[in-house]
């Protein structure tokens, strides 16, 4: 027997069913949630990669500090020219390793390398367009293909940032766009303002990206190219924009091109680091210092402690080494030191905290802080914690001698064994 529902019940069930407009709104809401989730995951992945890169750079720096210093010691001792040449090759390889470290540190940085300055984004785009156009023409001309590069610039407010870094971001994105258009096409830069943000859209008419590629393009070393570059590419660009308090958004469809949107705050937070003069850098001719300085070295790296002990012993100084801040404080209670060289990343009591305690208790002691993260230490941080000099890792013999020379200069009116005050 076929049951006929009550008319009222049918009306209620139909009323409960969402209409097309409701389904559209729900779908749009879900798309927004998915996009926000993917953006959050992307940021978390980037933060994890940056932290890992920073830790690798720190450990690698300690190793290279030992290699570089020992190579320089050996080069000063040997007379055989063949041996000297071999040692100099070791030194050059170690210095090449420091450049790798710099790339890792640059990627892992969370604060600007230089104080922010006023930046006109339109001016940066205007500088980039001719060079990109020339580059693309050189690639396409041999095959008789034409590519177009346009700029559509609206009036945008002056923002605060690092012009060199932002120029690098635009170049990286534009070069990737050219790679996506091997048979020519159109590349368009467009600027506009969105509330408190300045936007730059970089759109290409290239091959586009499938979702699997689009979700990974900001991962370090991820590439669809046969030849992998030595830098961080799009992940490096994302890291720069993140340091500026902004973000990069990507829209792409396979076969229909891609649009990268760089979003930057009108007034990015300005952060400063120690200028070059703050770090202990060797002069052209570092004076020879008479022996006799009492020096405390505090570093959790055995290699760094041993190479500093060997180096300073050679110049007749008395050296005491400690592996952490607690043991360093114990040594400071037992004798007077002319110079304390302390690593910033110590277990337990940090290098900055140790420097602060030391300067409060023994204000006349000169403190040199060693760090592989020179860009993360602002002059205000160093000064507030009693640090007199900052020594970047990996260091050279001349840099160590320069620090000792400055320590002697601070201790008295003249430096023993040197005619230079």
Helices and strands as residue ranges (DSSP letters): H 7-16, H 20-77, H 81-108, E 117-119, H 121-140, G 141-143, E 147-153, E 159-161, H 163-179, E 185-194, E 197-204, H 211-214, H 233-243, E 247-253, E 257-265, G 276-278, E 294-298, H 302-314, E 318-322, H 325-334, E 339-343, H 351-361, E 366-371, G 374-376, H 379-384, E 389-392, H 397-411
